[in-house]
Amino acid sequence: MTFKVGPTVQPLAPRHVEPLTKGPKQATAEEAAGQFETLMALQMIRSMQSSLDGGNMFGGGVEGDIYSGLAEWQLAQILTKGSHFGLKEQILRQLPKAEVKQS
C-alpha cells in the first residue's frame, strides 16, 4: 500500500500588518454634534417612554428593558438621520468657522 503525499503547507508570507488603531480618533465637529443630537433625542424618547403606564412599550422585565432600549436607540437614530431635528445645525452655527470641518 502506498500513500500519495500532497504539497506541504507553506507558512504565510510575512507582510507588514498595520495596527488596528493608530491612536485615538479625533472626531470632527460635525460628527460630535451629530452624536450629541442623537443622545438628546434618545433622552427625549426615554422621557416619553417613562410616562407610559407600564414604563415602556415592551412590558416589564429584563426582556422588555432590552427591547425597549434597542427600539429607543433606533428611533433616536432615525429621528436625527436627516436634518429634521435641527440641534446639530444649531450647534455647528455656534462654533467658530475654523473648528467646523465640512465633509
Backbone bond lengths (Angstrom), bond angles and torsions (degrees), N, CA, C in turn:
res aa  C-N    CA-C-N  psi(-1)  N-CA   C-N-CA  omega(-1)  CA-C   N-CA-C  phi
1 M - - - 1.426 - - 1.529 107.84 -
2 T 1.311 116.02 129.39 1.459 120.08 179.59 1.525 108.80 -118.76
3 F 1.294 114.05 147.72 1.465 120.92 178.78 1.509 109.04 -109.45
4 K 1.272 114.82 138.65 1.450 120.03 177.62 1.534 108.04 -90.73
5 V 1.294 116.81 126.82 1.453 121.40 -178.93 1.510 108.46 -96.68
6 G 1.347 115.57 125.32 1.456 120.92 179.90 1.523 110.44 -86.62
7 P 1.295 115.74 -176.14 1.458 119.63 179.46 1.535 109.65 -64.72
8 T 1.295 114.34 147.61 1.456 118.91 179.04 1.524 109.51 -80.35
9 V 1.291 115.52 155.48 1.455 120.99 -179.42 1.518 108.39 -78.36
10 Q 1.313 115.67 125.67 1.458 121.14 179.28 1.525 108.97 -97.37
11 P 1.319 117.47 143.21 1.460 118.54 176.56 1.520 109.75 -67.56
12 L 1.316 114.50 154.52 1.455 119.24 177.68 1.519 109.67 -63.08
13 A 1.299 115.14 143.40 1.460 119.35 178.41 1.527 108.66 -64.96
14 P 1.316 117.10 133.46 1.463 117.75 179.71 1.521 110.44 -65.65
15 R 1.303 115.56 133.49 1.455 121.82 179.05 1.517 108.47 -130.02
16 H 1.303 113.54 157.39 1.448 118.33 175.43 1.522 107.92 -76.42
17 V 1.303 116.15 122.83 1.457 121.10 -178.38 1.512 108.63 -107.63
18 E 1.324 115.57 124.36 1.460 121.02 177.96 1.522 108.77 -77.36
19 P 1.317 117.88 143.96 1.461 118.93 174.87 1.528 109.96 -66.13
20 L 1.330 115.82 156.70 1.450 120.03 -178.40 1.526 111.44 -61.81
21 T 1.306 116.26 -41.30 1.454 119.59 177.68 1.513 108.99 -131.10
22 K 1.309 115.40 145.25 1.458 120.45 178.89 1.520 110.65 -99.45
23 G 1.300 117.64 15.37 1.456 121.79 -177.18 1.509 109.00 130.88
24 P 1.312 117.64 179.36 1.459 119.39 -178.96 1.521 111.02 -65.44
25 K 1.303 115.50 133.82 1.468 120.70 -179.64 1.516 108.92 -78.50
26 Q 1.287 115.04 130.34 1.452 120.31 177.34 1.525 108.61 -87.39
27 A 1.292 115.68 117.76 1.456 120.03 178.54 1.524 109.24 -78.79
28 T 1.297 115.74 142.21 1.452 118.78 175.80 1.519 108.63 -74.65
29 A 1.298 116.19 163.93 1.463 120.86 -179.98 1.527 110.28 -61.01
30 E 1.323 117.04 -35.94 1.464 120.55 -179.47 1.522 111.29 -66.52
31 E 1.341 117.33 -42.24 1.458 120.92 178.15 1.521 111.07 -65.12
32 A 1.329 116.65 -43.88 1.456 121.10 -179.41 1.523 110.97 -64.22
33 A 1.327 117.16 -41.80 1.462 120.55 178.43 1.525 110.65 -64.75
34 G 1.329 117.17 -38.01 1.463 121.14 177.73 1.514 112.20 -65.42
35 Q 1.327 116.69 -41.44 1.463 120.39 178.07 1.525 110.79 -65.93
36 F 1.328 116.87 -40.59 1.459 120.62 178.35 1.525 110.48 -63.45
37 E 1.327 116.36 -41.16 1.456 121.20 178.65 1.522 110.72 -60.59
38 T 1.332 117.11 -43.01 1.467 121.32 179.00 1.522 110.67 -63.92
39 L 1.326 117.24 -41.35 1.467 120.13 178.72 1.525 111.71 -64.91
40 M 1.313 117.23 -38.96 1.468 120.26 177.67 1.532 110.44 -65.19
41 A 1.316 117.34 -41.19 1.464 120.90 177.69 1.528 109.97 -63.66
42 L 1.332 116.65 -39.36 1.464 121.09 178.33 1.529 110.69 -61.99
43 Q 1.315 117.30 -42.16 1.463 120.45 178.84 1.527 111.15 -64.53
44 M 1.323 116.69 -38.96 1.466 119.88 177.48 1.527 110.98 -63.89
45 I 1.327 116.41 -43.40 1.467 120.59 -179.81 1.518 110.17 -64.31
46 R 1.327 117.22 -41.53 1.471 119.85 179.29 1.519 111.43 -64.76
47 S 1.319 116.89 -36.67 1.465 119.93 176.43 1.526 110.50 -63.94
48 M 1.324 116.79 -41.19 1.461 119.89 178.61 1.525 110.90 -66.67
49 Q 1.331 116.98 -38.49 1.463 121.03 179.34 1.525 111.38 -63.45
50 S 1.329 116.33 -37.66 1.465 119.12 -177.20 1.525 111.60 -68.03
51 S 1.324 117.77 -17.84 1.462 120.28 178.60 1.523 112.30 -79.16
52 L 1.341 118.09 -11.44 1.462 120.80 177.89 1.525 109.89 -70.97
53 D 1.314 116.61 156.01 1.463 120.93 -178.31 1.525 112.68 -60.42
54 G 1.324 117.10 -44.43 1.460 120.78 -178.24 1.515 113.57 -83.79
55 G 1.300 118.91 -6.01 1.450 121.62 -178.49 1.511 113.26 95.63
56 N 1.330 117.37 -30.22 1.463 121.45 173.46 1.518 109.20 -158.24
57 M 1.316 116.90 168.31 1.458 120.33 -173.29 1.526 113.34 -80.92
58 F 1.333 118.49 -6.15 1.457 120.64 -178.90 1.522 112.42 -108.58
59 G 1.311 118.05 12.65 1.450 121.26 177.88 1.521 112.10 86.52
60 G 1.302 115.47 -175.59 1.459 121.01 -177.61 1.512 112.67 -90.59
61 G 1.298 115.26 -177.66 1.456 121.26 178.69 1.513 112.97 87.35
62 V 1.317 114.02 177.20 1.460 120.92 -177.67 1.526 110.92 -65.17
63 E 1.330 116.16 -42.66 1.464 119.69 -178.63 1.527 110.76 -62.80
64 G 1.315 116.52 -43.46 1.457 120.18 178.58 1.513 112.11 -61.93
65 D 1.343 116.33 -39.73 1.462 120.33 178.46 1.530 111.43 -64.91
66 I 1.324 116.32 -41.06 1.472 120.51 -179.50 1.524 110.55 -65.47
67 Y 1.332 116.06 -51.37 1.463 119.25 -178.91 1.522 111.74 -64.49
68 S 1.316 116.26 -37.93 1.458 119.57 178.84 1.527 110.68 -64.50
69 G 1.337 117.13 -42.80 1.460 120.63 178.55 1.512 112.22 -62.08
70 L 1.339 116.71 -42.40 1.466 120.25 178.71 1.528 111.15 -65.70
71 A 1.328 116.33 -42.54 1.465 119.76 -179.89 1.527 110.85 -65.97
72 E 1.329 116.91 -40.49 1.463 120.19 178.89 1.523 110.79 -62.52
73 W 1.332 116.86 -43.47 1.465 120.83 -179.15 1.526 110.87 -64.05
74 Q 1.329 116.94 -43.83 1.464 120.11 178.81 1.518 111.44 -63.71
75 L 1.323 116.95 -41.63 1.451 120.56 179.24 1.531 110.93 -63.88
76 A 1.333 117.16 -40.44 1.469 120.61 177.91 1.520 110.79 -63.22
77 Q 1.334 117.38 -40.56 1.461 120.12 178.87 1.525 111.27 -67.08
78 I 1.323 117.29 -38.17 1.464 120.62 179.45 1.524 110.27 -67.49
79 L 1.331 115.97 -43.04 1.469 119.52 -179.55 1.519 112.64 -62.08
80 T 1.328 116.98 -34.97 1.462 120.16 -175.78 1.520 113.14 -100.08
81 K 1.320 117.78 4.85 1.466 120.48 -178.06 1.521 111.75 -63.99
82 G 1.300 117.99 -46.12 1.451 121.99 177.58 1.516 109.30 -89.15
83 S 1.285 116.00 -166.83 1.457 119.45 178.99 1.521 110.89 -98.31
84 H 1.319 117.61 24.95 1.453 121.67 -175.73 1.527 113.06 -77.37
85 F 1.301 117.42 -27.46 1.462 120.63 -176.63 1.521 110.72 -74.87
86 G 1.337 117.23 -46.85 1.455 121.35 170.49 1.508 117.50 92.94
87 L 1.315 118.39 -12.68 1.466 119.94 -178.12 1.531 111.69 -68.58
88 K 1.323 116.48 -38.64 1.473 121.06 179.14 1.529 110.76 -59.44
89 E 1.311 116.49 -44.96 1.462 120.72 -179.06 1.528 110.87 -64.81
90 Q 1.326 116.46 -39.20 1.468 120.11 178.27 1.528 111.26 -64.12
91 I 1.331 116.88 -40.43 1.475 120.94 178.00 1.522 109.99 -63.91
92 L 1.330 116.81 -45.59 1.465 120.23 -177.98 1.530 111.97 -65.64
93 R 1.325 117.87 -32.12 1.463 120.33 177.15 1.520 112.08 -67.07
94 Q 1.330 116.78 -28.19 1.463 120.82 -177.57 1.525 112.60 -80.86
95 L 1.329 117.54 -18.35 1.463 120.75 -178.52 1.520 110.92 -80.75
96 P 1.331 116.84 148.07 1.481 119.19 173.06 1.533 109.48 -61.78
97 K 1.309 116.47 147.49 1.466 121.22 -176.29 1.518 113.20 -59.36
98 A 1.322 118.72 -28.45 1.462 121.73 -178.55 1.522 111.28 -68.46
99 E 1.336 118.52 -28.12 1.455 121.79 -177.47 1.512 112.39 -83.95
100 V 1.305 118.39 -23.41 1.459 121.71 -176.30 1.520 108.82 -86.85
101 K 1.322 114.92 118.60 1.473 120.59 178.56 1.523 107.14 -107.73
102 Q 1.301 116.55 108.16 1.450 121.19 -179.94 1.509 109.75 -80.00
103 S 1.333 116.73 134.60 1.466 119.81 177.89 1.499 110.81 -120.90
